[in-house]
Amino acid sequence: MLRSLPLLLAFASSALSHSPIHLPGRRTGTWYQERDHPVHGLFKRISNDGTEYPEVGSSTWSAAYPTTTPDPAQMPQAWKDALDAAVKAGKIPDIPPSTSTGGSPTYPNGLDPMSAAVCSATYKCRNPDDVWDAPDGHVGIGFDDGPAAGTTKLIQFLTEQDETATHFLIGINIRNEPDQFLAILEQGGDIAVHTYTHPYMTTQTNEQVVAQLGWTMEIIHNSTGGRVPKFWRPPYGDSDNRVRAIAEEIFGMKVIIWNQDTEDWSMATNGTTMQAINASMTQWITGPKSPGLIILEHELTDDTVQAFMDAFPVMKSNGWETKSVALLSADSAYQNSAGTGDGTTVTPDSILLSTDNGDNGSNDNGGNSSSSNSGSGAGAGAGSGSGAGSTSTSTTTTRSSTSTGTSAAASATTSGNSAPHIGLSSGLLMPLMFLSMILA
């Protein structure tokens, strides 16, 4: 009987064969939520519906996501329910949206952006739950606005230096540049949210904030084997207590800002020069090591990436410890699970979540998937907000300046059910049961 073991193991392995995602081994920490975090309930997938989920970059995959600014009316019902629950629970401050015509946002009725009630990050009000500084002696490496024209050059350099970075990605750019997105993932990069189309976030309504964050998380979740990011960075650094609370309460995400700005994005319009950036970098890097540095940089072009490449050896020669900024902020509770500490290949089934009552037969598979669900739940209506036939546009920006309870997400998705727990998909369970019988 034991001679049949290889065949049985191969059979069991075949249950996990669809849409594998390989993540290189990690040194410490992680950019995504633990598998039992309640936010996974907002991004459910059916594991036993007989569907072969589309490959990242395929036309079926891209059709599931908006091609322009997402319409809040088309977002999944589960996201709307989570927002409603958080508002009713008094967890979302009643701060009116700001207005902006390209400069710093202004609030109606003379509302003070530096007040404790508003605490606008644009005006450098530091909420204690946000990350602004790296630990002493550290440079937190991160880049905004990818995937973009500079991504390939950046990935090559990081690989040569045995470094990783946090990539604050724009959702529509992921949709339009899937190969570069996968290159970031394969290189070991840490993924964070930079919204779907890069608006000033405090100008958005509650529903628009949810749509901007949710669709970006959705495309990341569906393209990384079901992983949900822990971190986000608001475009232009534009966040306040309302926007911050939505990101935390609905999606469990923490804000990462910066304490130095290269303004490298403006090289394309002659707003700054490589020489000016190099001078600023040298000043910061040769200066005090407390606090540590989080420098705003972009992977927009080869030039913006070159500015980092020129500064990197100066960081090293001045004794700075360099590390992906998400890893400086993340805990290490999940680092030894499959695909995060051992260089293994992860499939959707290996990170399966389920609820005790089966949630109407649906399991949180989290695979590489376009949305096949109907009705409520994350992904419902995916594609309906994408504007079929409309022109797809990548977002190239001109300026990029907690708690993790997600109680609203939990109440909106479990509806009294017991907490999510780790489970096995039916595709894997039967072969393993058969194997157990043979070896008994």
N, C-alpha and C positions, 0 to 999 in steps of 0.2 A: 504493500500500500504506500509506503514511504516513497517508492519510485515515482508515484503520481504527484508528489509534492510540487515539483517544478511547474507542472501543467496547471495545478490548482492555483498556485501563486500567480501564474501568468493570467489566469482567468480573473482572479481578484484584482490584479493590476489593471486589467482592461476596463474595469468599472470606473477607474479614475483617469482614464486616458484623455477625456475631452478637455480641450482648452487648458493645457498645463501652463503655469506661469513659474518661471525659475527666478528666484531672488537670490542674489549672492549672499554669502554669510555676512552677518553684521558684527560689529565690534561691541557695541553697547547701545541700549535704547532702541526705539523704533518710532516710525512716523505715523503709525496707524493704531487704531483702537484695538483693545483686547477683543477676542472673539465673542465674549459674553456681554459686551457693552450693549445697552439697550438701543443705541442709535442704529444698530444693524436691523432693527425692526422696520426702519424707514426705507430700507433698500432690499426688500425680500425678493427671492427668486424661487421658482418651482423647480425642484430637483428631479422629479420623476414624471415630467410631462412628455417625455420622449423626444424632446427638441434638442438638436445639436446646436448649441449656441454659436453665434457668428464669430468669426475671427476678427480680432482687432484690426481695423483698417479696411475691412470689407465694406461693400456698399450697404449690406444689411445692417451692419454695426453702426455705420455713420448715420443711417436714416433714422435711428432712434433718438437723435439729439437735435436740439434747435440749431438752425443755421444762422440765427441772428439773436438779438436780445430776447430772452425767454419771456413768454407770456404767462403771468401768474395764474391766469384762468385755466391754463393747460397743465399745470403741475399736478403731480399725484395727490390724491385725496388725503393720503396719510400725512403728507407734509402740511396741508391745510389744517387737518385735525390737530396736529402737534402744535402749530402756531396758536390756534384757537384755545387749546388747553392751557398753554403758557400764559396767554393774555388774561384768561379768566382767573388763573391762579395768581395774578399780580406779579408775574416774574419778568414782564417786559415793560420797562419804563414808558410812560406816556409822553414821549418827547416828539414834537412835530418834526417832520423831515425838513432838512435845510434846503437852500437853493444855491446853485453855483452856475456861473457862466464861464467857467474855465479857471477861476481863481479859488481862493479859500472859501468854503461854503459859509453862508450866513444863515442865522436862524430867525424865524419870525418873532415879532413882538419884543424885539430887543433882548431875546434870551441869550444869556452869557455863555459862550462855548467853554469857558474855563471854570464855570461853576461846578460844584460837586454833583449837582443833579445831571448835568450834561456830560462833562469831562470829554471834550473833543480831542482825540489824538492828533488831529490836524493842527490844533493850536498848542500841541505839546503838553496837554494835560495827561499825566501818567496814572492810569488806573493800575492799582497794585496787582491785579490779576494778569496784566499784559506783560509781555517780555520785550524789554527795550535794550538791555545790556547783556553781554556775555559774562561768564564768570571771569574773575581777574586772571589776566595772562592768556586769555583765549580770544581767538578771532572766530566768530561764527560765520561759516561760509554759506552764502545763499544767493540766489539769482531770481529775478522776477521776469514775468512775461513770456516764458517759454510755453511750449516749444516754439523756437523762432530761428531766424537765420544764423545766429551765433551758436546754436546748441551743439552742432557737430564738432566745431572747434573746441568748445568748452569740455565736452565729454572726452575728447581725445587728450586734452591737457590733464584733466583730473585723473584719468586712467594712468597716464605716464607718471604722475606724482603720487599715485596710490592714495588719492583723496576722494572724498565724496562731498556733495553739496546738497543743500535743500533747494529744490526747484519749486518756486511758487508759480503754479501753472494756471493759465487761462483756459477755461473749459472749451471754448470754441476753437482755440489753437490746438488742443489735444485732438479734437474731432478732425481738424484739417491737416494735422501733421502727425499721424499715428506712428509712422516709422521713427521719428525723432523721439516721440514719447516713449516708445518701447526701448529705444537706445538708452534713455535716461534710466529707465527701470532696470535694464540688464546691467548697466554699469554699477548699479548699487545706490543710485541716487535716492534721496528722500523726497517724497511727494507732499506738497502742501497746496492749499486752495488759494487762488488769486482772483476769484469770481469768474463768471462765465464770459462777460464782455467788457470788464474793466470800467465800471461807472464809479462816480463818487457815491459811496455807499450810504452816507447820511442823507443824500437827496432822495433815496428810494423809500417807498412805502414798506410796511412790514412784509407784505406779500411779495414785493419785488426783491427784498433782501433774501427771503427764503428761496425764491426761484434762482437768484444769482448763485447762492451758495449750494443749493440742493442739486442743480443740474451739473455743476462742476464735480460735486462729490459723487453723483450718479455715474458719470462717465469714468471717473477714476475707479470707483468701486467695481464697475462692470469690466474694467480692463486690467485689473490687477489681482484677479482671483478672489474678489470680495473684500478687499481692504478699504477701510474708511479712514480718511485722514484725521489726525488729531489737531492740526495747526492750519491757520490761514493768515494771510496778510491782506489788509484792505488796500485797494489801489489808492495812490496818493497819500497813504497813511490815514485815510479818512474813515474814522470810526468814532462812535460815541457810546454812551451807556445803553442806548436802545439797540443799536446794531450789534454791539458786543453781546448783549443779553440774548438776542435771537440766535447768534452763532453758538453760544454756550448752551442755552436751554434746549434748543431744538436739535442741534447737531453735535454738541459736545466738543466744540473746537475752541482752542485757545489762540489769542492774537499774538503774533510776533511782529514787532515794528523794527526800528533801527535807531542807532545813536549817531551815525555819521552817514552823509549822503554825498556820493560822488557826482551826482547829476549827469552821469554818463549817458543817459538817454538822450540828452540834448546835443550830443556831438553831431548828430545827423542834421541838426538845424543851426549849427555853429553857435550853440548856446554855451558850450565849453569846449575845451581842447584836450587832447591826450596829455599834453604837457601840464595843464592845470590839474588834471586828475592825478597825475603822477606826483605833483607837488603836494597835493592834499593828502594822498595816501602816505607819502613819506613822513609828513608831519604827524599824522595819526599813529603810524606804526612805530616811529622812533620816540613817541611820547610816553606818558604814563601808562602802565598796564592795569590800572584800576579806574573805572571798571573796564572789563573786556570790551572788545569791539564787535558790533553788528553793523556792517557797512552795506548800505543800499547799493546793489549792483544789478545789472541786467544781462540776459543772454540774447539781447535783441539783435546784435550784429557782431561780426568778427572784431570790430574795433572796441566795442564795450567789453568783450571777452579779453581782448589783448590788454586792456587796462588792468584787469585782474592778474593776468599772467605776468605782467611787468612788476606788479607789487608783491606777488607771492614769494619770490626769493628774499625780498626785504623782510617780510614777515618772519621767515625762517631764520634769517641771519640775526634778527633782533630777539630771538628766543620766544616768539609767540607759539602757543599750542593752537593748531588749526583743526577745526572739526565742523562738520555739517551742523548748522544752527539748530535743526530739529533734534539732533542727538544731544545737544547741550541742554535742551529743554525737556526731553522725554525721559520718563522713567524706564527701567529695564525689566519690567514685570513680564513682558511678552517675548523677550529676546531669545529664549531657548525653545520656542515652539517651532513647529515644522516650517521650514522655509525662512526662518529669521536668524538662526544662529548656526546652522549646520550646512548651509549651501544646498539644501535639498530642493527638489521640484515640488511645488504646491499645486494641487488641482482644486477646483471648486469644492469637491466632495470632502476634501481633507480639512476644510474649515467650516463645515456645515453647522448651522444653528437650527434648532427646532424648538417649538413650545410644547408643553405637556399635552395640550388638546389638538396639536397638529395644525392649529390656525387654519381651519377649513381645508386641511389637506396640503397646505403649502409649507415648504421648508425654506429657510434662508440659506440658499446654496451659494449665492454670491459669485457665480461664475462669470466668465467672459461672455456677456450676454446683452443683447438688446432686450427691450421689455416685451415679454410675451404675456404678461398678466393683463387682466381686465378688471375694471372696478377699482376699489381702493387699494392702497399700498403703493410703496415707492415704485415708480416705473409705470403706473397706470397712466395711459394716455401718452406714453413716450412716443415721439414721432408726430403726434398730433399738434404739438407746439413747434414743430421744426419747420413749418412753412414749406411743404412739398412744392418743388419747382422754383423756390426762391433762390437767389444767388447766395452761395456760401461765401462768407468773408472771414478771414483770420483777423484777430485783433492785434494790431501793432500800435502800441501806446506812444503818446508823446510826453507823458509824465507819469512816473510811478513814485510817487512820493511815499480763579474759576473753579469755577467748579466744572466737573465733567459729568454731572448727574444725568443730564438730558431727561429730567423728570417728565417734561411734556411729551417727549418721544415715547417714553415708556408707557404713559397713561393712554396715549393715542393709539398705540399699536398692540398692547397686550389686553386691554379691556378687561382687566380682572384676572387674566390668565397668570399662571405662575411664571417666574422669571425664565428667560431663555437659558437653555443648557446645551452642552455639547452633545451631538448625536451623530449617528452614522446614516448615510443615505441607503435607500433600499438597494441601489446598485452594488454597494460594497457589502452590505450586511449578509445577503444570501450566500455569496461565495465563502465568506468567513465562517458562517454557520456550517456549511457543507464541509469545509476544511476541518472544523472542530470535530465533526462526527467521524471523519475518516481517521483522525489521529487519536480519537478516544480509545 
